[in-house]
Amino acid sequence: MATVELTFSALPAHVRTARLVATAIARRTGVSEALLDEVRLAVGEACSRAVEAHRVHCPGEPIVIELRDDSGRFEVTVTDVAPSDDLQQPVIPTDGTLVPEMPGLGIAVIAGLADDVEVSSGAKGMRIRMSWPASPNGVAAV
Amino acid sequence: MDLKLDHHSEDNLTIVDVEGEIDVYTAPRLRELLIDLVNKGNFHLLVNMEKVDFLDSTGLGVLVGGLKRVRAHDGSLELVCTQERILKIFRITGLTKVFGIYASVDEAKEAHGRDK
């Protein structure tokens, strides 16, 4: 199993970087071209949700994304340490952070994109694990 | 790619041209533009998304927010989009039933003219 771990500050600008890294590794792992857009969008959704939650609750804490090539699957896990907004009343930020017009929509989008999704949330944060089929040898055919 | 925004008015319709990526980083700029247009009395908006490379739920939320604002003035917010990768996210979220989505600006203008 090969793993790439990326840790980034809770800044919206870094979400694009996370998307680009995830898409590059998915391609390298052998995820089909037809699924790369789904990987890019789902990873972006998970990271956006984490960034928004951190900016409200713990802006100094980093977000962790792990990307694994695991026995013919490309697996992504996004972990944050903010109390889940889905479990409590939303807090309106005062620093100009974008308040989602439709909170929870991101999770719905992820569920619609990845064929294998596991969301675990609690007072200590949320963990979103999702995976897609990849080539068995872990490297895309050229 | 960053986000490029432009807009112009034709008759009673304000066309907003969007190019690039609409995500958690760039969506606030689109939201500000939509709010500004509504505050200046533009209540019929057509958002041209033909040059949008990426759209996530933050962007969807901004579009829904814009729709709510124009509807408060009996206005409309419709979209031009033919890209399957963008249309897919509207279908997943059921928002194809909320937004009028057209294949071209001309098609949308024609429909808008019929509805006036």
Interface residues (C-beta under 8 A of the other chain):
Chain A: P12 A13 V15 R16 R19 D37 R40 L41 G44 E45 S48 V51 E52 G96 L98 P100 E101 M102 L105 G106 A108 V109 G112 L113
Chain B: E21 D23 V24 Y25 A27 P28 R31 F54 D56 S57 T58 L60 G61 V62 V64 G65 K68 R85 I89 I92 T93
